[in-house]
Amino acid sequence: MSSKSFFSLLTGLAAGVALGFLFAPEKGEKTRKKVMEKLDEWEECLRAEKAAAEESPNE
């Protein structure tokens, strides 16, 4: 993937997130709380994956 297409992907992703927040059906406080909860879930999942990768031998 070239750097130009990667930058375009990130730009599109950021625009989509921004529009999602602007047109969200719930109040900002509830939306921010949901986003933080989801980020916490992803962080927990990534930590579990990292721990599992560190425990398993290299193949």
N, C-alpha and C positions, 0 to 999 in steps of 0.2 A: 504494500500500500504506500503510495507516494505521500510526501508530507502535505501536498496541496489537498489531496482527497481526505486525508486524516483531519486536517484543519476544517475542511468543509463539513465533515461528519460532526466534529465537536461543535461547530457553529450552529448547525441544524439542531443538534441535541439541546444546546443551550436555549435556542429560540423556542423549541417545543416545551421545555420546562417552564420558561417565562410565560408563555401563553397559557399553559396549564394552570399556573398560579393565578393569572389574571382572570380566567374564566371558571375558576373552581366554584362549585356550588355551595361550599361551606365557608364560614368565616375564616379569616386568616389565622387566627389562633388555633382553631381545630386542624386546619390544613398543615400548619407548621408542626403541630404535635404528631400528626400522622406521618409526616416526612421524617421527623426525628426517630420515631418508633421503627420505621422501616429501615433507616440507616443503622440503627442499633442492631436490628435483626441481621442485616447484611454483614456488619462488623463481626458479630458473633459467629456467623457462618464461615467467614473468611478465617477467623482465628482457629476454628475447629478444623478447617481444611489444612491450614498451615501446620497445626499440631499433628494431624494425621500424616502429612507429607514428611515431617521431621522424624516421626516414629518409624515409618516404613523405609526399608533399605532401598538404595538407588538401583534402578533396574536398567 
